Amino acid sequence: MESSERARLVERHLDVARRAAVMIYPRVREHIELDELVALANAGLAEAAARYEPDRGAAFTTFAWYRVHGSILDGLRRSSNLPRRVWAKLVALRAANEYLEHRADRDAGAVKAGAAAATGVDALAQVKSALSAIRTMYVTSLEALQDNGFDRSDDAPDAGTQLDRGRLAKKLRAALDALPAKERELMTKHYWEGKNLLEAGAELGISKSWASRLHAQAVERLRTIVDAEDSS
């Protein structure tokens, strides 16, 4: 694409950047202005336009949405004074964003290769799977939060909930320890150390695309633990 076409992509999709900023703002409003989030979102939108490849099959709006979210969250980590507790709770949001981006890329590639797009029951099953995976990432982020020395009792308002969460935490930790070494290291860097997948992958000597794949694999392994706990 010509640079002028990419500039027009940015101009036509400024609303995408603002919607992403508005979605994240309630979580951080005590620490940063909305206009600052919008500026971070616009930077992500410009990066998305520069990297967009139409022939890969993904619509620009989908492609940009994940880049914009990543730009906001990475910008918050680098340039703001967010309390560690607030940032730790954003880790799950960023992980979910990166997981869903990986799924979108995978599904777009499959459709381009000739597979039929999911519809009806299959589409609903995919949504249910994604929501389950997101919950898994949230639970994992809570474990990282606690390991970093923060009390998470406000997330467990009664003794029964605390007991259930404690049982799940024990199973989740055992599952994390049982992950293949590379996946376990990646999850540690991503959730416990707060690095994005590009940074974590670089430290492990792998590309971001490979880090995305490993992250998705690890989440799927852990998701079976969380789902089993829900059904018990």
N, C-alpha and C positions, 0 to 999 in steps of 0.2 A: 504494500500500500504506500501511496505517496504521503509525504509529511502533511500536506494540506488535508488529505482525507482523514488522517489520524487526528488533526486539530479539530475537524468537524465532528468526529466521534466524541471528543471531549465536550464540545459545546452542546451537543444534542443530549448528553447524558449527565449533565451537572446535577439533575434531580436525583440520580442514583447515588451520587456522593453525599448529597444532603440527607437523603433518607437513611443512609447508613450511619451518618453522624448523629442524627436525631434518635436512632434506635439505641446507640451506645450511651448517649448523653445522660440519661437518668442514673446510670451506674456510677458516673464520675462527676456529677454536676457540682458537688461541693469542692472540687479540686481543679476544675478547668472550665473555661468558657466554651459555649457551643461554637462560636466562630473559630476557635482554635481547632476544634474537632473537624469542622468543615474544611479548614485549610489542609489538615492531614488527609482528609478524604479526597480532596481535589488532587493532591499530589499522587495518591494511589490511582486515581482515575487517569491521570496523565501517563503514569507508568503502564497501566493496563492498555491504553491506546498505543503506546510505543511497542508493546510486546504482542499485541493481538495478531493472530494468524487466522484469517477467515476460513482457510481451507481445512482447518482442523475439525470443523463441524460444530463448535460451540458458538452460540449467539454472543454478541459482544456484551449485552446486558448481564448475562450469566457470568461470563469471564471477568468482567469488571467488578461485579459485586464482591467476589472473593478477594480480589486484589485491593479493593477499597477498604474492606474490613481489616485486612492484614496491615495495610498502611496505617490505619488509625491506631490499632493496638500496638504495633511496633513503635510508632511515634510517641504514644503515651509512655511506653517503657523507657524510651531514650530521653525524652525531654521534659517530662512532668515530675512532680514530687508526690505522686500517688503513694499513699500508705501501702506498705507491703501486703496488708490484708486485702485491700481493695484490688491491688494488682493480681494477687493470687486467685481471686475469684473471677478475674477476667481470663485467666489461663484456659479454663474450660471453654469459654466462648471462642477464643482463638483456635484451640484444638479442634472444636467442632467445625469452625470455618474451614480449616485446612483439610479435615476429613471429608467434608462435603465437596470441597473443590476437587479432591482426588476422585471422588465418586462421579462428579459431573464430567471430568476429563475422560474417565474410563468409559462412562456410558456414551458420551459423544463419539469416542473412538469406535465403540462397538457398532453404533448406528451407522457411522460412516463406512464401516467394513461390511455392512449389509444386514446387521441384526435388526429386528423389528423393535421399535420403541415400546417400552412397557406401557400398557393401558389397563384399565379396569382393575381386576383383582391383583394382577402383578404389580401395577403401579402403587396400589395401597400397601402391598406387602413391602415394597421398597421403602415407602415412607415410614412404616412401622419399624423396619430394620434400622433406618437412619435415626429415628427418635430414640430407639434403644441404645444405639451407639453413642449418641449425644449424652444420654444419661450416664453411660459408663464413663465417659470422659469427665463429667461433672463429679462423679464419685471419686474418680482418680485424683482430680484436682483438690478435693477435700482432704484426701490423704496427704497430699503434698503440703497443703496448708497446715495441717496439724504437725507434720514433721518439721515444719519451719518454726514451730513454737507458738502457734496461734490457737486460741480456744475456739472451737467451732460449735460450742453448745447451743448457740443461737439458731443453728440449723437443725437441732434435734430437741424440740420443745418438751418432750415427755420421756419418761424412763423407758417405755416400750420402744419408742423410736430409737433411743440411744442403744438399746440392747440389739435391735435388728441391725442398726448400722455398724455396731461393733462386730457382730458376727460376719457381716458382709466385708468389713474392712480386713478381718483376719483372712478370709478366703481370697480377697483381692490381692493382698500382699503376697500370699503364697503363690498366686497365679503370676504376679509380676516377677517374683524370684525365679519362676519356672520358664519364663520367656527365653527364647534364644538370646545369646549374649548381645548381639547387635541391636535387637529390638529393645531389650532391657536398658541398654545404655541410651538409646534414643529417647525412650520414655522418661528416663531420669533427667536428661538434659531439657526435654520439652516441658515437663510438668514441674519438676522439683527445682530446676535451675532457671526456668522461665525463658529459655531460648526458643526462637522460632525454628521451623524445620530447616530453613536455609542455613542458619547458624549451627544448629545441632548436626546437620549432615556434614557441613564443612569440617567440624571438629572430629567427626568419625571417618572422614575421607570419602564421603559419598555425595552424590548429587542431590539436589532438592527433590527431583522426581523420584529417586530411589528412596530417599527419606520419607516421602509421602506414602510410598507403597509400604514400607516397613511399618510406619505409624498405623496405617489402615489395617494391616495384618495383626498388629498387636492389639488394637482396639477390638477387632473381631474375636480374638482369643479371650480377651477379658470380658467381652459382652456375654459370652456363654455363662460366666460366673454370675454376673449381675442378673441375667434373665432367670437363671436357675433359682437364685435367692428369692426373686419376686414370686415364683410359682410354688415355693415351698410353704 
